[in-house]
Amino acid sequence: MGLTSEMFFAGLVIAALVASALALWLWPRVARASVPSWLGRIGLLVAVQVTVLGVLLVAVNNSFGFYSSWQDLLGAPVGKQVMDASDAKGGRPSGIKVEGVIQAGLKGGKEQAGEVESVHFQGLASGLSSDGYVYLPPQYFQKAHQADRFPVVVALTGYPGVASNLITGLKVPRTVSDDIAAKRIRPVIYVMVRPTVVPGRDTNCTDVPGGPQALTFFNQDLPYAVASQFRTTEGPGSWAAVGDSTGGYCALKFAMTNPARYGVAAGLSADYGAAQDSQTGDLYAGNAQYKHEQDLNWRMAHMPPAPVSLLVSSSKKGEGNYKETLQLAADAKWPTKVTKLIRDEGGHNFKTWRAEYPDVIRWIDQQLPHTPNAAPGANSPSGQPHS
């Protein structure tokens, strides 16, 4: 029974109700001045407190997406680092292993709605690995488009997260599939991963001096692996990235550090800097300049502007990144373009991000270049997030 499953949450609610009912029913029977009665009352109070607290903690976790599996909660490594020596051009490993098709609530078969494949990435340059999912649009399987190539969007969870959050919590494949079917966006491949490529450590997608090369994994290894397995467009800036919280920071960072690959990025309630703490460890090896370069506000103000389109979201109330979001947009210089998605109220949680993702998915489609080898078939939508 999964940590975020509806059945588990329902079971906790029932347990809390049963414990409360038993406490009310049994309380008169243990209301005596004796040691057994005292112990009985304490046991009833503990049972009620534990079950109610369990309901509250699971509800908060389901809303904010802190942990999505028992392994993640207990700090156990998720996935294995296994080199896949599958066939590839020149005999070089592809860096990706397709492990099967999963159900993602899509409306129809793969030629009508597309499909989601479970994959494992092994970084050939970084040596890091990650499990994830790839959504392939219906046109990918249609004979009329069998030679077409498709743009790619890399979607990331927050930290620690698991990639399945993007399917079960944020409904990304379902939204993308529905928009393609309605011709609100063009056919596109979505790669769904989490930013945690080192179990138990928040690298903030940073190439740590003398340590894990997390940015290399996302800027080099993952694009190579996806392109080696799937028909992807490879023109300059033809990929995009989107994420929430730490994943939003990573998405923006990909575009600002690798605009030749990621020409579009969206950060939802994103962090703009990577503060060092017990979860990150030493990210900068005491190098002040390197630390500055990992701060997106500093990069925007002090480094040459990149030819990218960025979207940043925040709320006037309820989030701590509002001032930094406005500052990032104010410091942007051509050819960098920044769109702001500002809410009057909101929070750092799944409810807010679920509401934002449909607009952001369509905004990404508008920003991605219309390359001649990409599959046609969808008109660009007219609606844009409010600035």
Beta strands, then each sheet from edge to edge (+ up, - down):
strand 1: 96-102
strand 2: 115-122
strand 3: 129-136
strand 4: 152-156
strand 5: 189-193
strand 6: 239-244
strand 7: 262-268
strand 8: 309-317
strand 9: 337-345
sheet 1: 1+ 2- 3+ 5- 4- 6- 7- 8- 9-
end
